[in-house]
Amino acid sequence: MTPTVNAKTVTRNVGWSVLSKTGTFGLKFVTVPILARILSPEEFGAVAVALTVVQFLAMIGGAGLTSALVIQQDEEMETVHSVFWANLAIALMMALGLFVFAEPLATLLGAPEAAYLLRIMSLLIPLQLGGDVAYSLLVRRMNFRKDAVWSMISESLGAVIAVLLALLGFGIWSLLAQLFVSALVRLCGLYAVSRYAPRFVFSPQRVLALSRFSFGMMGSEIANFITFQSPMVVISRYLGLSDAGAYSAANRFASIPNQVVLSAVMGVLFPTFGQMMHDRERRSQALMLSTQVTTVLLAPMMFGLWALAEPAMLVLFGSQWAYAWPVLGLLALSKGILTPCSTFIPYLKGVGQGAVLFWWALIRAVATTGAVAYGAIDGSLVEAMIWLCIVNAVTLVGYSWVVFRADSTPFLKGLFISSRPMIAALLMALVVRFLLEHFGAHVPNAVVQLIAGTAIGSVIYTVLILLTERSLLRRLLDMARARKPKAAPAGAAE
C-alpha cells in the first residue's frame, strides 16, 4: 500500500525535492557560465542537438510503465520485475537503433557533424531507463529524501568533472563526460537506496495490464517533450549550430529556477493528487494553494531575469555571448508566463484526466513548433523567441480553462487568483527594465547593474505581494504555526 498523504508528508517530501533540485541546478548556475566561457557555441549546439534525440528516446522507452507502477495499489514484485525487463529490452533496442541510424538522424536535424555524438550518447539510454523502476519505487513510498541525496551526488560529480576536463582542453568531451558520470552514479545510487534487486521474472499479462494507463501517459509525455525540445531542432535546422548553441546556453540557464521548483513539486504532487482523486474539496484546495505558492516563488525569478537579461548575459557568460541577451530575456519571459501552469500537469495526471492531458499537450506541441518555425524560417532567433512567448500566453489561458473546468472551479476566478502573483512580478520587472534602460548608462559596470536591479526588484515585489496576497500569506503562516509541536502538559512526564 502507498503511504497516507497528509500536509506533513507532502511538505517534507517537497522540501527534500526542492533541496535536491536547488543543489543540482545550483551547480548548473555555476558550471553553465564556466563551460560557456571555455567552449564555443558550436560545441554547445552539437551536444544539445544530440541530447535532444537521446532524451526523447529515453522518455518514450519505458512507455509510461514506471509511472503506472507509482499509482498501483499494491507493490507486487512480479509486476515490478516485469516492468524492469520490459524497460531494459526497449532501452537496448532503442540504443542499437540510434547507433545504426545516427547519420541520417543527424542530417535530418540539420547537424550532420553530430552523428558521432549520437552514436556515443546512445549508451545513455539504457543508463537512464535502467534506473526508472528503482526511482518509481521510491516515489511510491514517498521517499524523496534518498533520491535527493543521490541526485545531488551524481550531478555534483558530473559538474566537477566537466569543468576540470574543459579547463584541461578536452572541449566537447567534457560535456559528454558530465552526462555519463551523472547517469552512472545516479543509477547505482537508486538501486542502493531502493534496495531493489531485479529477478528473472517476467509476466506479459502484468505488463499489458499497465499498458492502458502507460500509453496515455506516453502520449502526453511525447507531446510535452516536443513542446520543450522542438525549438532546438527547428533552430538548428534553419538557423545553424551557432544559434542553436546560443539558444541552448540561454535556455539551460533560464530553466534553472523552473527546474529547481517545478521538478521538485511536480514529482511529489503527482502521487498526492492521485490519493485525493475522490475528495473534490481537499483536491481543489491543494490545487489552488500549490499553484499560488509556486507562482509566488517562480514568477519574480523569471520576470526579473527578463528585466536584467542584458547585464546578466554579460556577467555570467562573457562577451562572446553578449549578443544573445535578448534570447535569454525572451526565454525567461516565456517561462514566466507559464508559471501559474506549474501544477496543472501533475493535477491532470493524478485525477485520471489522461485523455484531456494528452490532447492539450498535443495542441501545445503543434502550436509551439509551428510558431518557432515561423519565426525562424523568415526571421531570426529573436523573432522565434517572440513567437514562443505568444504561444505560451495562449497556452496559459487554455490550460487554465481545462484544469479549472475539471476541478469545477469558475474559470475567471481561478485564472485571476492563480495569475495574480505573476501580474505583480510583471509590474516589478517593467519598473526594473525602465530604470535599467534610462539610468543604466550611469552605472556602466554590469555587475553593479545586476546587483542593484535585483535589490530594487526584490523590494518592489515584496511590497506588491504584501498588498495583494495577504490571505495566502496568512494561510501559510497558520499552516506553519499548526506544524509546531504543542507543549506537553505539566506533569505529563511524571
ZIMO-V94955 format. One record per pair of residues at least 4 apart in sequence whose C-alpha atoms are under 8 Angstrom apart, sorted by the first residue. I is the first residue (numbers start at 1). J is the second residue. D is the distance in Angstrom with one decimal. If there is no record, write none. Layout:
I/J/D, I/J/D
This chain:
1/73/5.6, 1/74/4.9, 1/75/6.7, 2/73/6.7, 2/74/7.2, 2/140/6.0, 2/141/6.0, 2/142/8.0, 3/140/7.9, 3/141/6.3, 3/142/7.1, 5/9/5.9, 5/10/6.7, 5/272/6.4, 5/275/7.2, 6/10/6.2, 7/11/5.9, 8/12/6.0, 8/483/7.7, 9/13/6.2, 9/142/7.9, 10/14/5.9, 10/268/6.9, 10/269/7.9, 10/272/7.4, 11/15/6.0, 12/16/6.4, 13/17/6.1, 13/142/7.0, 13/143/7.1, 13/144/5.6, 13/145/6.9, 13/268/6.7, 14/18/5.9, 14/264/6.2, 14/265/5.8, 14/268/6.3, 15/19/6.1, 16/20/6.1, 16/144/6.3, 16/145/5.3, 16/148/6.2, 17/21/6.1, 17/144/6.3, 17/145/7.2, 17/148/5.9, 17/263/7.8, 17/264/4.5, 17/265/7.2, 18/22/5.8, 18/260/6.2, 18/261/6.0, 18/264/5.1, 18/265/7.4, 19/23/6.1, 19/148/7.3, 20/24/6.2, 20/148/4.6, 20/149/6.7, 20/151/6.5, 20/152/5.8, 20/264/7.8, 21/25/5.7, 21/26/7.7, 21/148/7.7, 21/152/7.8, 21/259/7.0, 21/260/4.5, 21/261/7.2, 21/263/7.3, 21/264/6.5, 22/26/5.4, 22/260/5.3, 22/261/7.9, 23/27/6.4, 23/152/6.0, 24/28/6.8, 24/151/7.1, 24/152/5.4, 24/155/5.7, 24/156/6.8, 25/29/6.2, 25/256/5.8, 25/259/7.4, 25/260/6.4, 26/30/6.7, 26/256/7.8, 27/31/5.9, 27/155/7.7, 27/156/6.9, 27/159/6.9, 28/32/5.2, 28/159/7.6, 28/253/7.5, 28/256/7.6, 29/33/7.1, 29/253/6.7, 29/256/7.2, 30/34/6.6, 31/35/5.9, 31/159/6.5, 31/163/6.8, 32/36/5.9, 32/249/7.2, 32/252/7.6, 32/253/7.1, 33/37/6.2, 33/316/5.3, 33/317/4.8, 33/318/8.0, 34/38/6.6, 34/163/7.3, 34/317/7.3, 35/39/5.8, 35/163/6.6, 35/166/6.9, 36/40/6.9, 36/41/7.6, 36/44/7.8, 36/249/7.2, 36/317/6.0, 37/317/6.0, 37/318/6.2, 37/320/7.8, 38/166/6.7, 38/167/7.3, 38/171/7.9, 39/43/6.4, 39/44/7.1, 39/166/7.6, 39/171/6.2, 39/172/7.4, 40/44/6.5, 40/245/8.0, 41/45/6.0, 41/241/7.3, 41/242/5.2, 41/243/7.6, 41/244/7.7, 41/245/4.4, 41/246/6.1, 42/46/6.1, 42/241/5.3, 42/242/5.0, 42/244/7.7, 42/245/5.7, 43/47/6.4, 43/171/7.7, 43/172/5.9, 43/245/7.2, 44/48/6.1, 44/172/7.7, 44/244/7.9, 44/245/4.9, 44/246/8.0, 44/248/6.9, 44/249/7.2, 45/49/6.1, 45/236/7.7, 45/241/5.2, 45/242/6.6, 45/243/7.7, 45/244/5.0, 45/245/3.8, 45/246/7.5, 45/248/6.6, 46/50/6.4, 46/111/7.1, 46/113/7.7, 46/114/5.6, 46/117/8.0, 46/241/6.7, 46/245/7.5, 47/51/5.9, 47/114/7.4, 47/117/7.1, 47/172/7.6, 47/175/7.5, 47/176/7.8, 48/52/6.2, 48/232/7.7, 48/244/7.9, 48/245/7.4, 48/248/6.5, 49/53/7.0, 49/109/7.6, 49/111/7.6, 49/114/7.7, 49/232/6.8, 49/233/6.7, 49/236/7.5, 50/54/6.5, 50/106/7.7, 50/114/6.5, 50/115/7.9, 50/117/6.3, 50/118/5.4, 50/121/7.5, 51/55/5.9, 51/118/7.8, 51/121/7.4, 52/56/6.2, 52/229/6.4, 52/232/7.9, 53/57/6.3, 53/118/7.9, 54/58/6.1, 54/118/7.6, 54/121/6.9, 54/122/6.5, 54/124/7.3, 54/125/6.6, 55/59/6.0, 55/125/7.8, 56/60/6.4, 56/222/7.5, 56/225/6.8, 57/61/5.7, 57/94/6.9, 57/125/7.2, 58/62/7.4, 58/91/7.2, 58/125/5.3, 58/126/7.9, 58/128/6.8, 58/129/6.3, 59/63/7.7, 59/221/7.5, 59/222/7.6, 60/64/7.3, 60/218/6.2, 60/221/7.7, 60/222/6.8, 61/87/6.7, 61/90/5.8, 61/91/5.9, 61/94/7.4, 61/129/7.3, 62/66/6.8, 62/86/7.7, 62/87/5.1, 62/90/7.1, 62/91/7.8, 62/129/7.0, 63/211/7.9, 63/214/5.8, 63/215/6.0, 63/217/7.7, 63/218/5.3, 64/68/6.5, 64/211/7.9, 64/213/7.6, 64/214/4.1, 64/215/6.3, 64/216/7.9, 64/217/5.6, 64/218/5.1, 65/69/6.6, 65/83/6.5, 65/207/7.7, 65/210/6.4, 65/211/6.9, 65/214/5.1, 66/70/6.8, 66/83/7.0, 66/132/6.4, 66/133/5.9, 66/136/6.0, 66/214/8.0, 67/71/7.3, 67/136/6.9, 67/214/7.0, 67/217/7.9, 68/72/6.6, 68/210/6.2, 68/213/6.4, 68/214/5.9, 69/75/7.9, 69/80/7.4, 69/136/6.7, 69/137/7.7, 69/140/7.8, 70/136/5.8, 70/137/7.1, 70/139/6.6, 70/140/5.0, 70/271/7.2, 71/140/7.3, 71/271/6.8, 71/274/7.2, 75/80/7.6, 76/80/6.4, 77/81/6.0, 78/82/6.1, 78/201/6.5, 78/202/7.1, 78/203/7.2, 79/83/6.2, 79/202/7.8, 79/203/7.2, 79/206/5.8, 79/207/7.0, 80/84/6.3, 80/133/7.2, 81/85/6.4, 81/198/5.9, 81/199/6.3, 81/200/7.4, 81/201/5.9, 81/202/6.4, 82/86/6.2, 82/201/6.2, 82/202/4.3, 82/203/5.7, 82/204/7.4, 82/206/7.2, 82/207/6.5, 83/87/6.0, 83/133/7.3, 83/202/8.0, 83/207/6.4, 84/88/6.2, 84/130/7.5, 84/133/6.0, 84/198/7.2, 85/89/6.1, 85/202/7.1, 86/90/6.2, 86/207/7.9, 87/91/6.1, 87/129/6.5, 87/130/7.2, 88/92/6.2, 88/126/6.6, 88/129/6.9, 88/130/6.2, 89/93/6.3, 90/94/6.2, 91/95/6.1, 91/125/5.9, 91/126/5.0, 91/129/6.5, 91/130/8.0, 92/96/6.2, 92/125/7.6, 92/126/6.1, 93/97/6.1, 94/98/6.1, 94/122/8.0, 94/125/7.5, 95/99/6.2, 95/122/4.8, 95/123/6.2, 95/125/6.1, 95/126/7.2, 96/100/6.2, 96/122/7.5, 97/101/6.0, 98/102/5.5, 98/118/7.0, 98/119/6.7, 98/122/6.0, 99/118/6.8, 99/119/4.6, 99/120/7.8, 99/122/6.2, 100/119/7.8, 101/105/6.2, 102/106/6.0, 102/115/5.2, 102/116/7.3, 102/118/5.7, 102/119/6.1, 103/107/6.2, 103/112/6.5, 103/115/4.9, 103/116/7.9, 104/108/6.1, 104/112/7.8, 105/109/6.3, 105/115/7.6, 106/110/6.4, 106/111/5.2, 106/112/4.7, 106/113/7.3, 106/114/6.0, 106/115/5.3, 106/118/7.7, 107/111/5.5, 107/112/4.4, 107/115/7.9, 108/112/7.8, 109/233/5.9, 109/234/7.9, 109/236/6.9, 109/237/5.8, 110/233/7.8, 110/236/5.9, 110/237/4.3, 110/238/7.7, 110/240/7.5, 111/115/7.7, 111/236/7.0, 111/237/7.3, 111/241/7.2, 114/118/6.5, 115/119/6.6, 116/120/6.4, 117/121/5.9, 118/122/5.9, 119/123/7.8, 121/125/7.7, 121/176/7.8, 123/127/6.9, 124/128/6.1, 124/179/7.9, 124/180/6.8, 124/183/7.3, 125/129/6.1, 126/130/5.4, 127/131/7.1, 127/183/6.2, 127/184/6.4, 127/187/6.8, 128/132/7.1, 128/183/6.3, 128/187/7.3, 130/187/7.0, 131/135/6.2, 131/186/7.9, 131/187/5.2, 131/190/6.5, 131/191/7.3, 132/136/6.1, 133/137/6.3, 134/138/6.6, 134/190/5.8, 134/191/5.8, 134/194/5.8, 134/196/6.3, 135/139/6.3, 135/147/7.4, 135/190/6.3, 135/194/7.5, 136/140/6.1, 137/141/6.3, 137/194/6.8, 138/142/6.1, 138/143/5.1, 138/144/6.6, 138/146/7.9, 138/147/7.4, 138/194/6.2, 139/143/6.0, 139/144/6.6, 139/267/7.9, 139/268/7.8, 139/271/7.8, 140/271/7.5, 142/268/7.7, 143/147/7.4, 144/148/6.0, 145/149/6.4, 146/150/6.5, 146/193/6.3, 147/151/6.0, 147/190/6.7, 147/193/7.8, 148/152/6.3, 149/153/6.3, 150/154/6.0, 150/185/7.9, 150/186/5.9, 150/189/5.7, 150/190/7.2, 151/155/6.0, 151/186/6.2, 152/156/5.9, 153/157/6.2, 153/185/7.8, 153/186/7.8, 154/158/6.2, 154/181/7.1, 154/182/4.5, 154/183/7.2, 154/184/7.9, 154/185/5.2, 154/186/5.4, 155/159/6.0, 155/182/5.3, 156/160/6.1, 156/182/7.9, 157/161/6.2, 157/178/7.9, 157/181/7.1, 157/182/6.7, 158/162/6.1, 158/177/7.1, 158/178/4.2, 158/179/6.7, 158/180/7.7, 158/181/5.3, 158/182/4.9, 159/163/6.3, 159/178/5.9, 160/164/6.2, 161/165/6.0, 161/174/7.3, 161/177/7.1, 161/178/6.4, 162/166/6.1, 162/174/4.5, 162/175/5.8, 162/177/6.2, 162/178/5.1, 163/167/6.1, 163/174/7.0, 164/168/6.3, 164/174/7.9, 165/169/6.4, 165/170/5.4, 165/171/7.4, 165/173/7.7, 165/174/5.1, 166/170/5.3, 166/171/5.4, 166/172/7.9, 166/173/8.0, 166/174/5.4, 170/174/5.9, 171/175/7.7, 172/176/6.8, 173/177/6.0, 174/178/6.3, 175/179/6.6, 176/180/6.4, 177/181/5.9, 178/182/6.1, 179/183/6.2, 180/184/6.0, 181/185/6.1, 182/186/6.1, 183/187/6.1, 184/188/6.4, 185/189/6.1, 186/190/6.0, 187/191/6.6, 188/192/6.3, 189/193/6.2, 190/194/5.9, 191/195/5.7, 191/196/5.7, 191/197/7.3, 192/196/7.5, 203/207/6.6, 204/208/6.1, 205/209/6.1, 206/210/6.6, 207/211/6.4, 208/212/7.7, 210/214/6.1, 211/215/5.7, 212/216/6.6, 213/217/6.3, 213/354/7.9, 214/218/6.0, 215/219/6.2, 216/220/6.6, 216/354/6.0, 216/355/6.7, 216/358/7.0, 217/221/6.1, 217/354/6.5, 217/358/7.5, 218/222/6.0, 219/223/6.3, 219/358/6.0, 220/224/6.1, 220/354/7.7, 220/357/6.3, 220/358/4.2, 220/359/7.5, 220/361/5.8, 220/362/7.0, 221/225/6.0, 221/358/8.0, 222/226/6.2, 223/227/6.3, 223/358/7.4, 223/361/5.3, 223/362/5.0, 223/364/7.7, 223/365/5.5, 224/228/6.4, 224/361/5.8, 224/362/7.5, 224/364/7.9, 224/365/6.5, 225/229/5.9, 225/230/7.9, 226/230/5.1, 226/365/5.7, 226/369/7.7, 227/231/7.7, 227/364/6.7, 227/365/4.3, 227/366/7.6, 227/368/6.0, 227/369/6.8, 229/233/6.9, 230/234/6.1, 230/368/7.9, 230/369/5.8, 231/235/5.9, 231/368/7.9, 231/369/6.5, 231/372/6.2, 231/373/7.7, 232/236/6.0, 232/244/6.2, 232/247/7.3, 232/248/7.3, 233/237/6.1, 234/238/6.1, 234/239/7.9, 234/369/7.7, 234/372/7.3, 234/373/6.0, 234/376/7.5, 235/239/5.1, 235/240/6.6, 235/241/7.9, 235/243/6.8, 235/244/5.6, 235/373/7.7, 235/376/6.6, 235/381/7.3, 236/240/4.7, 236/241/5.3, 236/243/7.1, 236/244/5.1, 238/376/6.5, 238/377/6.2, 239/243/6.0, 239/244/7.4, 239/376/6.8, 239/377/7.9, 239/380/7.5, 239/381/7.4, 240/244/6.3, 241/245/5.9, 242/246/6.4, 243/247/6.1, 243/381/7.0, 244/248/6.0, 245/249/6.1, 246/250/6.1, 246/321/7.3, 246/324/6.4, 246/327/7.9, 247/251/5.8, 247/327/6.9, 247/328/7.9, 248/252/5.9, 249/253/6.4, 250/254/6.0, 250/324/7.8, 250/327/6.8, 250/328/4.9, 250/331/7.5, 251/255/5.8, 251/328/6.9, 251/331/6.6, 252/256/6.7, 254/258/8.0, 254/302/7.5, 254/305/7.8, 254/328/6.7, 254/331/6.6, 254/332/5.4, 255/259/5.9, 255/332/7.7, 255/335/7.8, 256/260/6.0, 257/261/6.4, 257/298/6.7, 257/301/6.8, 257/302/7.4, 258/262/5.4, 258/263/7.4, 258/298/6.8, 258/335/7.8, 259/263/5.0, 259/264/7.5, 260/264/6.4, 261/265/6.0, 261/294/7.3, 261/298/7.5, 262/266/5.6, 262/294/7.8, 262/342/6.4, 262/343/8.0, 263/267/6.2, 264/268/6.8, 265/269/6.0, 265/343/7.8, 266/270/6.1, 266/342/7.7, 266/343/6.5, 266/345/7.9, 266/346/5.8, 267/271/7.7, 267/346/7.7, 268/272/6.4, 269/273/5.8, 269/343/7.7, 269/346/6.0, 269/347/7.2, 269/350/7.9, 270/274/6.3, 270/346/4.6, 270/347/6.6, 270/349/6.6, 270/350/5.2, 271/275/6.4, 271/350/6.4, 272/276/6.6, 272/350/7.3, 273/277/6.1, 273/283/6.6, 273/346/7.4, 273/347/6.0, 273/350/4.7, 273/351/6.3, 274/349/7.7, 274/350/4.0, 274/351/5.6, 274/352/7.8, 275/350/7.7, 276/280/7.4, 276/282/7.0, 276/283/5.5, 276/351/7.7, 277/283/7.0, 277/350/6.9, 277/351/4.9, 277/352/7.7, 279/283/5.9, 280/284/5.9, 280/407/7.5, 281/285/6.3, 282/286/6.2, 283/287/6.2, 284/288/6.3, 284/407/6.4, 285/289/6.0, 286/290/5.9, 287/291/6.0, 287/343/7.1, 287/347/7.3, 288/292/6.1, 288/414/7.9, 288/418/7.0, 289/293/6.1, 289/472/7.9, 290/294/6.1, 290/343/6.9, 291/295/6.1, 291/340/5.9, 291/341/7.3, 291/342/6.6, 291/343/5.8, 291/418/6.2, 292/296/6.1, 292/340/7.2, 292/417/7.5, 292/418/5.4, 292/419/7.8, 292/421/7.3, 292/472/7.9, 293/297/6.3, 294/298/5.9, 294/339/7.3, 294/340/7.5, 294/342/7.0, 295/299/5.4, 295/339/5.4, 295/340/5.5, 295/342/7.7, 295/418/7.4, 295/419/7.5, 295/421/6.1, 295/422/6.4, 296/300/7.2, 296/421/5.4, 296/422/7.2, 297/301/7.4, 298/302/6.4, 298/336/7.3, 298/339/6.5, 299/303/6.0, 299/336/5.5, 299/337/7.9, 299/339/6.2, 299/421/7.0, 299/422/5.3, 299/425/5.8, 299/426/7.9, 300/304/5.4, 300/422/7.5, 300/425/4.9, 300/426/7.7, 300/428/7.9, 300/429/7.8, 300/461/7.3, 301/305/6.1, 302/306/6.4, 302/332/5.1, 302/333/6.2, 302/335/6.7, 302/336/4.9, 303/307/6.3, 303/332/6.6, 303/333/5.8, 303/336/5.9, 303/425/6.2, 303/426/6.0, 303/429/5.6, 304/308/6.3, 304/425/7.6, 304/428/7.7, 304/429/5.4, 304/432/7.9, 304/454/7.4, 304/457/7.1, 305/309/5.5, 305/312/7.7, 305/329/6.4, 305/332/6.2, 305/333/7.9, 306/328/7.2, 306/329/4.0, 306/330/6.5, 306/331/7.9, 306/332/5.5, 306/333/5.7, 306/429/7.4, 307/329/7.0, 307/429/5.4, 307/430/7.0, 307/432/6.2, 307/433/4.8, 308/312/6.0, 308/329/7.6, 308/432/7.8, 308/433/7.0, 308/436/7.9, 308/450/6.5, 308/453/7.0, 309/313/5.9, 309/325/5.6, 309/326/6.9, 309/328/6.1, 309/329/4.9, 310/314/6.6, 310/322/7.5, 310/325/5.0, 310/326/7.2, 310/329/7.7, 311/315/6.1, 311/446/4.9, 311/447/7.0, 311/449/6.7, 311/450/6.0, 312/316/5.9, 312/317/8.0, 312/325/7.9, 312/446/7.5, 312/447/8.0, 312/450/6.5, 313/317/5.5, 313/318/7.0, 313/321/7.0, 313/322/5.8, 313/324/7.5, 313/325/5.5, 313/328/7.4, 314/318/4.9, 314/319/5.8, 314/321/7.1, 314/322/5.2, 314/325/7.8, 314/446/7.1, 315/446/6.5, 315/447/6.4, 317/321/6.0, 317/322/7.4, 318/322/6.5, 319/323/8.0, 321/325/7.6, 324/328/6.6, 325/329/6.2, 326/330/6.0, 326/382/6.7, 327/331/6.0, 327/381/7.3, 327/382/5.9, 327/385/6.7, 328/332/6.2, 329/333/6.2, 330/334/6.0, 330/382/7.8, 330/385/6.0, 330/386/6.6, 330/389/7.1, 331/335/6.3, 331/385/6.6, 331/389/7.7, 332/336/6.0, 333/337/6.2, 333/389/6.9, 334/338/7.0, 334/385/8.0, 334/388/6.5, 334/389/4.5, 334/390/8.0, 334/392/6.2, 334/393/7.9, 335/339/6.7, 335/392/7.8, 336/422/7.6, 337/389/7.6, 337/392/6.5, 337/393/6.1, 337/396/7.2, 337/422/7.5, 338/342/7.1, 338/392/6.4, 338/393/7.3, 338/395/7.7, 338/396/5.8, 339/422/7.4, 340/396/7.5, 340/418/5.8, 340/419/5.8, 340/422/7.5, 341/345/7.7, 341/396/6.5, 341/399/7.0, 341/400/7.1, 343/347/6.2, 344/348/6.2, 344/399/7.4, 344/400/7.9, 344/403/6.5, 345/349/6.2, 345/357/7.2, 346/350/5.8, 347/351/6.2, 347/403/8.0, 348/352/6.3, 348/353/5.0, 348/354/6.6, 348/356/7.8, 348/357/6.3, 348/403/7.2, 349/353/5.9, 349/354/5.9, 349/357/7.4, 353/357/6.2, 354/358/6.1, 355/359/6.4, 356/360/6.3, 356/402/7.9, 357/361/5.9, 358/362/6.1, 359/363/6.2, 360/364/6.1, 360/399/7.5, 361/365/6.1, 362/366/6.3, 363/367/6.1, 364/368/6.0, 364/395/6.8, 365/369/6.1, 366/370/6.0, 367/371/6.0, 367/391/6.8, 368/372/6.1, 368/388/6.4, 368/391/6.2, 369/373/6.0, 370/374/6.0, 371/375/6.3, 371/384/7.2, 371/387/5.5, 371/388/6.5, 371/391/7.1, 372/376/6.1, 372/384/4.7, 372/385/6.8, 372/387/6.0, 372/388/6.0, 373/377/5.8, 373/384/7.0, 374/378/6.5, 374/379/7.9, 374/384/7.1, 375/379/5.3, 375/380/6.5, 375/381/7.4, 375/383/5.0, 375/384/4.0, 375/385/7.6, 375/386/7.9, 375/387/6.4, 376/380/5.2, 376/381/5.9, 376/383/6.8, 376/384/5.1, 379/383/6.0, 379/384/7.3, 380/384/6.3, 381/385/6.3, 382/386/6.3, 383/387/6.4, 384/388/6.4, 385/389/6.4, 386/390/6.5, 387/391/6.3, 388/392/6.2, 389/393/6.3, 390/394/6.6, 391/395/6.1, 392/396/6.1, 393/397/6.8, 394/398/6.3, 395/399/5.9, 396/400/6.0, 397/401/6.2, 397/415/7.8, 398/402/6.4, 399/403/6.1, 400/404/5.9, 400/411/7.2, 400/414/7.7, 400/415/6.3, 401/405/5.9, 401/411/5.8, 402/406/6.2, 403/407/6.1, 404/408/5.9, 404/409/4.9, 404/410/6.6, 404/411/5.7, 404/414/6.6, 405/409/6.1, 405/410/7.3, 405/411/6.9, 409/413/7.6, 409/414/6.4, 410/414/6.0, 411/415/6.0, 412/416/6.0, 413/417/6.2, 414/418/6.0, 415/419/5.8, 416/420/5.8, 419/423/6.4, 420/424/6.5, 420/468/7.8, 421/425/6.2, 421/465/7.0, 421/468/8.0, 421/469/7.7, 422/426/6.1, 423/427/6.3, 424/428/6.3, 424/461/6.6, 424/464/6.1, 424/465/7.0, 425/429/6.2, 425/461/6.3, 426/430/6.2, 427/431/6.4, 428/432/6.4, 428/457/5.9, 428/460/5.9, 428/461/5.8, 429/433/6.0, 429/457/6.9, 430/434/6.1, 431/435/6.3, 431/457/8.0, 432/436/6.2, 432/453/6.1, 432/456/7.2, 432/457/6.2, 433/437/6.2, 434/438/6.2, 435/439/5.5, 435/440/7.0, 436/440/4.5, 436/449/7.6, 436/453/7.5, 437/441/7.8, 439/443/7.3, 440/444/6.7, 440/449/6.9, 443/448/7.0, 443/449/6.4, 444/449/7.6, 445/449/6.4, 446/450/6.1, 447/451/6.3, 448/452/5.9, 449/453/5.9, 450/454/6.1, 451/455/6.2, 452/456/6.1, 453/457/5.9, 454/458/6.0, 455/459/6.4, 456/460/6.3, 457/461/6.0, 458/462/6.0, 459/463/6.3, 460/464/6.3, 461/465/6.1, 462/466/6.2, 463/467/6.3, 464/468/6.1, 465/469/5.2, 465/470/7.5, 466/470/5.8, 466/473/8.0, 469/473/6.2, 470/474/6.0, 471/475/6.2, 472/476/6.2, 473/477/6.1, 474/478/6.2, 475/479/6.2, 476/480/6.2, 477/481/6.2, 478/482/6.1, 479/483/6.4, 480/484/6.9, 488/492/6.5
